[in-house]
Amino acid sequence: MSDIRLTGITKRYTRGSAPAVDDVSLTVADGEFMVLLGPSGCGKTTLLRTIAGLEHADIGTVHLGDRDVTALPPRRRDLAMVFQGYAVFPHLTVAENIGFGLRMRKEPGIEEAVRHAAGLVQLDDYLDRYPSALSGGQRQRVAVARAVAVRPSVLLMDEPLSNLDALLRLSFRSELKALAKELNTTIVYVTHDQVEALSLGDRVAVMQAGRIVQSGTPMEVYDKPVNRFVGGFLGTPPMNMLPARRGADGWTVAGHPFAVPHDGDHLLAGIRAENIEASTTARPGALPGRVRLVEPLGSQLLVTAAVGEEDVKILTPTDFPAADGAELWLHAAPERVRWFDPATERALGR
């Protein structure tokens, strides 16, 4: 295993353009599963490729363990990478695909290493098949096994599940998490899917416009976002953001009286859908609303309610009487509300 230390990484693709990665420093511990999460174009793949040596930073250094690998080519970095596309050779069998890296390195014991890697991803019975006879999920397993077979000190994954359908992503995600525990190697995983990030990572680094804006455990970044972007990007549905204003008669949220524990005249109240309790009867401190839309999700209902001029998303039990146009009252425990400064979009009280 190796830890990874990125120091002041900046990368521009053309002179004078905005940086794809902007002064990023990050440490990934030995054996840690780190997820780089963010929307398309935020720089997460560029940062991953910089670790791999497929891109070279304009400024900054990359250390793997005690080695400065900033100027080293990929083959000398002792790492392996799984790409978004399967990138398997159609003219080679599964066994030959898995053993390809080992043959290039001219390492001994290739057959045994191939069988071991295939067993880790449940491909033992497919070693003699060609990729054309495999499903998409099985081809991605081949790509993972090929990376694992060379026993890298660092394993890099660039959105490896994005080409799979929803059911395959769910099953493969579970297998990947179990595989990570068994390998006990350092992993950096890139995704734009926040469910993948929260379920897989030991830590999650959220990227925006080339920078890491927050890193922490999955529940830290989900429950205590440092700014409006993180709160809105993580969560299905995203965190509700409601305007809070202070007038002569006190604070209001979405135009209704509400207790606010901060100073100022204008704030944003961030409340996640699962932290809002909906009721058909009024209660002190609750915001009145009216049902606009009901979306059954199987185990829950996703209810969109109009509160003043704002739409609020709420998750309710399936038996909640959420008829279109029905009145309801929304209550959130004060400790579950996150407060943001609308001018800076930074979280307050951190």
C-alpha positions in Angstrom: 0.0 0.0 0.0 0.9 3.6 -0.4 -0.5 6.9 0.8 -1.1 9.6 -1.7 -0.1 13.3 -1.2 -1.1 15.9 -3.6 0.3 19.4 -3.0 -0.8 22.5 -4.8 -1.9 20.8 -8.0 -2.9 23.2 -10.7 -3.7 22.1 -14.3 -4.7 24.2 -17.3 -5.3 22.6 -20.7 -4.7 25.8 -22.6 -2.7 28.9 -21.7 -4.9 31.6 -20.2 -7.9 29.4 -19.7 -9.5 28.7 -16.4 -7.7 25.9 -14.5 -9.3 22.4 -14.7 -7.7 21.8 -11.3 -7.0 24.8 -9.2 -4.4 24.6 -6.3 -5.7 21.2 -4.9 -3.9 19.6 -2.0 -5.2 16.3 -0.7 -3.8 13.4 1.4 -5.2 9.8 1.0 -4.0 7.5 3.8 -2.7 4.0 3.3 -5.6 1.6 2.6 -8.2 4.4 2.4 -11.0 4.4 -0.1 -11.3 8.0 -1.2 -14.1 9.2 -3.5 -13.7 12.3 -5.6 -17.3 13.5 -6.1 -18.6 16.4 -8.2 -20.6 17.4 -11.3 -19.2 17.0 -14.9 -16.4 19.4 -15.6 -15.4 20.0 -12.0 -11.9 18.5 -12.4 -12.2 15.2 -10.7 -11.1 13.1 -13.7 -8.2 15.5 -14.4 -7.1 15.1 -10.8 -7.3 11.3 -11.0 -5.3 11.3 -14.3 -2.7 13.5 -12.7 -2.2 10.9 -10.0 -1.9 8.3 -12.7 0.6 10.3 -14.7 -1.6 10.5 -17.7 -1.7 14.3 -17.2 1.1 16.4 -15.8 0.4 19.3 -13.4 1.5 22.8 -14.4 2.2 23.4 -10.7 2.4 21.1 -7.7 3.7 17.7 -6.7 2.4 14.1 -6.5 3.8 11.7 -3.9 3.0 8.0 -3.6 4.3 6.7 -0.4 7.8 8.2 0.1 8.4 8.7 -3.7 8.0 11.9 -5.6 6.4 10.7 -8.8 5.5 14.1 -10.2 7.7 13.6 -13.3 7.5 9.8 -13.5 5.6 8.1 -16.4 2.5 5.9 -15.4 4.4 2.6 -15.8 6.8 3.6 -13.0 4.2 4.7 -10.4 3.1 1.2 -9.3 -0.6 1.8 -9.8 -3.5 0.5 -11.8 -6.5 2.2 -13.3 -10.0 1.2 -14.2 -11.6 3.4 -16.8 -15.2 4.4 -17.5 -15.2 2.3 -20.6 -14.5 -1.4 -20.2 -11.3 -1.2 -22.3 -11.1 -5.0 -22.6 -9.4 -6.6 -25.6 -12.1 -8.3 -27.8 -9.7 -10.8 -29.3 -8.4 -12.1 -25.9 -10.2 -14.4 -23.5 -11.1 -13.3 -20.0 -8.0 -15.0 -18.6 -5.8 -13.4 -21.2 -7.3 -10.0 -20.5 -6.8 -10.3 -16.8 -3.2 -11.4 -17.2 -2.3 -8.7 -19.8 -0.6 -6.4 -17.3 1.3 -9.2 -15.7 2.6 -10.4 -19.1 3.7 -6.8 -20.0 5.7 -6.8 -16.7 7.0 -10.3 -17.4 6.1 -11.4 -13.9 6.1 -15.1 -12.8 3.1 -17.0 -11.6 0.7 -15.4 -14.0 -1.8 -18.2 -14.1 -2.2 -18.3 -10.4 -2.5 -14.6 -10.1 -5.2 -14.6 -12.9 -7.2 -17.3 -11.0 -7.0 -15.3 -7.8 -8.1 -12.0 -9.4 -10.9 -13.7 -11.2 -12.1 -15.3 -8.0 -12.2 -11.9 -6.3 -14.7 -10.6 -8.9 -16.6 -14.0 -9.4 -15.3 -14.7 -12.9 -13.9 -18.2 -12.1 -16.2 -19.9 -14.6 -15.7 -17.4 -17.4 -11.9 -17.5 -17.9 -12.1 -19.2 -21.4 -14.8 -16.9 -22.7 -14.3 -13.9 -25.0 -15.8 -10.5 -24.1 -18.5 -10.7 -26.7 -20.0 -13.5 -24.7 -20.1 -11.4 -21.5 -22.6 -9.0 -20.1 -21.7 -5.4 -19.4 -21.3 -6.1 -15.7 -19.0 -9.0 -16.4 -16.8 -7.0 -18.8 -16.4 -4.4 -16.1 -15.4 -7.1 -13.7 -12.7 -8.2 -16.2 -11.4 -4.6 -16.2 -11.3 -4.6 -12.3 -9.7 -8.0 -12.2 -7.0 -6.9 -14.7 -6.2 -3.9 -12.4 -6.2 -6.0 -9.3 -4.0 -8.8 -10.7 -0.9 -6.6 -10.9 -1.2 -6.0 -7.1 -0.8 -2.2 -7.3 0.0 -0.1 -4.3 -2.7 2.4 -5.6 -5.9 1.5 -7.5 -7.6 4.4 -9.4 -11.2 4.1 -10.7 -12.8 6.6 -13.1 -16.6 6.2 -13.0 -16.4 2.4 -13.5 -20.1 1.9 -13.0 -21.6 4.6 -15.2 -22.1 2.4 -18.2 -24.1 -0.2 -16.3 -27.9 -0.1 -15.8 -29.4 0.7 -12.4 -29.7 -2.8 -11.1 -26.2 -3.8 -12.2 -24.8 -0.7 -10.6 -26.5 -1.6 -7.3 -25.1 -5.2 -7.3 -21.7 -4.2 -8.5 -21.4 -1.5 -5.9 -21.9 -4.0 -3.1 -19.3 -6.3 -4.7 -16.9 -3.4 -5.1 -17.1 -2.4 -1.5 -16.5 -6.0 -0.4 -13.6 -6.2 -2.8 -12.0 -3.0 -1.4 -12.0 -4.5 2.1 -10.4 -7.7 0.9 -7.7 -5.9 -1.1 -6.8 -3.5 1.6 -5.2 -1.2 -0.9 -5.4 2.6 -1.4 -8.2 3.5 -3.7 -9.2 6.7 -5.4 -12.6 6.5 -7.0 -14.2 9.2 -9.2 -17.9 9.6 -9.6 -20.7 12.1 -10.1 -23.2 9.8 -8.4 -23.6 10.8 -4.8 -25.2 7.5 -3.8 -22.0 5.7 -5.0 -19.9 8.2 -3.1 -21.8 8.0 0.2 -22.0 4.2 0.1 -18.5 3.4 -1.0 -16.0 5.9 0.4 -14.2 6.0 3.7 -13.9 9.7 2.9 -15.5 11.9 0.2 -13.9 14.9 -1.4 -16.5 17.1 -3.0 -15.2 19.1 -6.0 -16.5 22.3 -7.6 -14.9 24.3 -10.4 -11.5 22.7 -10.0 -11.3 22.9 -6.2 -12.0 20.6 -3.3 -14.7 22.5 -1.3 -15.2 19.9 1.4 -13.7 16.5 2.4 -14.8 14.2 5.3 -16.6 11.1 6.1 -19.8 10.4 4.0 -22.1 11.4 6.8 -20.0 14.6 7.6 -20.3 16.0 4.1 -24.0 14.9 3.9 -25.2 16.1 7.3 -22.9 19.2 7.7 -22.3 20.7 4.2 -19.9 23.6 4.3 -21.7 25.6 1.7 -24.9 25.8 -0.4 -23.3 23.9 -3.3 -22.5 20.8 -1.2 -25.9 20.8 0.5 -27.6 21.0 -2.9 -25.4 18.5 -4.7 -25.7 15.7 -2.1 -29.0 14.2 -1.4 -32.0 12.8 -3.3 -33.8 15.1 -3.4 -31.3 17.9 -2.9 -31.5 19.9 0.4 -34.3 22.4 0.4 -33.0 26.0 0.6 -35.6 28.5 2.0 -35.1 32.2 2.3 -35.1 33.6 5.9 -35.7 37.3 6.5 -35.8 39.4 9.6 -38.5 42.1 9.8 -40.0 44.3 12.5 -42.0 41.4 13.9 -39.1 38.9 13.9 -37.8 36.2 11.5 -39.8 34.5 8.8 -38.9 31.5 6.6 -40.6 31.4 3.2 -42.8 34.2 4.5 -43.9 32.5 7.8 -42.7 33.0 11.4 -39.8 30.8 12.3 -37.1 30.7 15.0 -33.7 31.6 13.7 -30.6 31.2 16.0 -28.3 33.6 14.0 -27.8 37.3 13.5 -28.3 39.2 10.3 -31.2 40.2 8.0 -31.1 37.6 5.3 -30.2 33.9 5.6 -30.9 30.6 3.9 -32.5 27.7 5.8 -31.2 24.3 4.5 -33.5 21.4 5.4 -33.3 17.9 4.0 -36.5 16.2 2.9 -36.2 13.4 5.4 -35.8 15.9 8.2 -39.2 17.5 7.7 -42.2 16.1 9.5 -45.5 16.6 7.6 -48.8 16.8 9.4 -52.4 17.4 8.4 -53.0 19.5 11.5 -51.4 22.7 12.6 -48.7 22.7 15.3 -46.6 25.5 16.9 -43.6 26.4 14.7 -44.8 24.5 11.7 -44.9 26.1 8.2 -48.2 25.9 6.4 -48.1 24.5 2.9 -50.2 23.0 0.1 -49.5 19.8 -1.8 -48.5 20.5 -5.4 -47.2 17.1 -6.5 -46.9 13.5 -5.2 -44.4 11.0 -6.5 -44.6 7.5 -5.2 -41.1 6.0 -4.6 -42.2 2.5 -3.4 -41.3 2.7 0.2 -42.0 6.4 0.5 -43.8 9.3 -1.1 -41.9 12.3 -2.4 -44.2 15.3 -1.8 -43.7 18.7 -3.3 -45.4 21.3 -1.2 -45.8 25.0 -1.9 -44.8 27.1 1.2 -45.4 30.7 0.3 -43.6 31.2 -3.0 -41.2 28.3 -2.4 -41.4 24.6 -3.3 -40.4 22.2 -0.5 -39.6 18.5 -1.0 -40.7 16.2 1.8 -40.4 12.4 2.2 -43.4 10.9 3.9 -44.7 7.4 4.6 -46.8 5.9 1.8 -50.0 6.1 3.8 -49.7 9.9 4.3 -52.8 11.6 3.0 -51.1 13.8 0.4 -53.8 14.5 -2.1 -53.2 17.2 -4.7 -54.1 20.6 -3.2 -54.4 19.3 0.3 -53.2 21.6 3.2 -50.4 20.4 5.4 -48.0 21.7 8.0 -44.2 21.2 7.9 -42.0 21.0 11.0 -38.3 20.5 11.2 -36.4 20.1 14.5 -34.1 23.1 15.0 -31.0 21.0 15.3 -31.7 19.5 11.8 -31.8 22.9 10.1 -28.5 24.1 8.5 -28.1 27.9 8.1 -26.2 29.6 5.2 -25.2 33.1 4.4 -26.8 33.9 1.0 -24.0 36.4 0.1 -21.1 33.9 0.5 -23.2 30.7 0.4 -21.1 29.5 3.3 -22.6 27.5 6.2 -23.0 29.3 9.6 -22.1 28.0 13.0 -19.3 25.7 11.9 
